[in-house]
Amino acid sequence: MSEDANIQLGRRERQIVETLYRLGKASVAEVRANISDPPTYSAVRGMLNLLEEKGHVKHKRDGMRYLYMPAIAPVKARQSALRHLVSTFFEGSTLAAAAALLEMSGNDLSAQDRDHLAALIAQREKEGK
């Protein structure tokens, strides 16, 4: 699956995938219960099957029901989404994206958070990246 495939989801598909990331795994009924203004049970089941065909979701049998879960590890999905965000809104500039996050109101960093960021930057410099 391409990196941008994650981003090319419709609103309902995105809601379903986000729900699965939040819950870890869920039945069709649990997905329906966790999305706003849910479509019918059959529609959610159909979207889950389509998402599975697209490679976003996988399932396992649990007794008489199927449990669905994301097919992509959360860390990989976050990286893909961030790459797309940085490319789309910040012209590929990681610095501009990081600066925007740091400048957002309400995101005051603790001393521990600042130390952690400084350590991450130092590690990247050490690696030559």
N, C-alpha and C positions, 0 to 999 in steps of 0.2 A: 504494500500500500504506500502511495506517495505521501510525503510530508504534508502537502496541501489537502490531501483527501480528508484529513481530520476537520479541516475548516469548511469543506464543501457540504455541510449538512444543513438540511432545512430546520426550521424553528422547532418543530416537534421532535425530529431526530436528535437535535442538540439537547432538548429537554430530557429525553430518554437516556442518552449517553451520560449527561451530567448527573442524572439520578443514579445511574449504575456506579459511577465513580464515587458518589457520595455514600451509597449504601454498601458498595463492594460487590454484592450479588443480590438479585431480587427476582421474584416471580412476576408474571405479567400483572397480577392483581396488586402486588406491592409497588410496581412501577406506576400503575394507574393512580394509586393512593398518594403518590409522592409528586405528581405533576399537577400544575394548576389547570383547571377546566379540562379534565382528561377526555380524550375521545373514547369510543367504545372499547371494550375488552378485545374484541376481534381486531380493531384497528391497531391497538397497541401491539398485539401479538404479531400482526402483519408487519408493522414497522420494525419490530425486533428481528423478525426473520430477514427482512431486507437489510437491516444493519449488519446482521450476521453474514449475509452474502457479500456485502461491501467490505467485510473484514474488521468492523468496528466492535463487534460483540461476539461472544461465544456462549455456549450453554452447556449445562450438564443436567442429567436426569436426577431428580431427588424424589424418589417414590413415584407418585402419580403426576408430578409436575416437573416443569423445567425451571431451572434457575439460570438467569442470564447474568453475565458479568462482562466488563470491558475486555476486549481482546488485546489492548495495548496497555502496557504498564503505565501507571499514573505519571511517573517521571518522564517517560518518553512523550506522553500526550502533552504535558506541560511544556516541554522543550519545543515541540512542534508548534503549539499555539503561540508561544512567545516569539519563536522565529518569524512566524507569520505576522504577528503584531509589530515587531520591530521593523520588518521589511515594509509593511504597509503604511504604518503611521510615523515611522522615524527614519525613513530612507536608509534602512539597514544599519543605523548608528546605535550600537549598544550603549554608548555614552549618553546619547540623547534620551534613550528609554530609561536608563538608570537615573539620570538627572530628573526626569519627569516623575518617577516614582518617589524619589527623595523629596521633591518639592511639593508633593500632594499634601494638602492640609489634613491634619488628623493622623499623619503617619510619623509622629515623633519617634525617633529611634532612641532606645536606651543606650547607656554606655556599653553594655554587653553586646547589643546589636552592632554598634559602631566598631567595636573591637573585632567582632566576627567578620564584618565586611572588610575591615583592614587586613585581617588574616587571609581572607579569600583573595584579595588583590595581591598581597605579597606572594602567595602561593602561585598565582598565575604569572607574576613577574619572574619568579624563580624557574617556572617551566618554560619561560620564553614566549608566552602567549599574550 
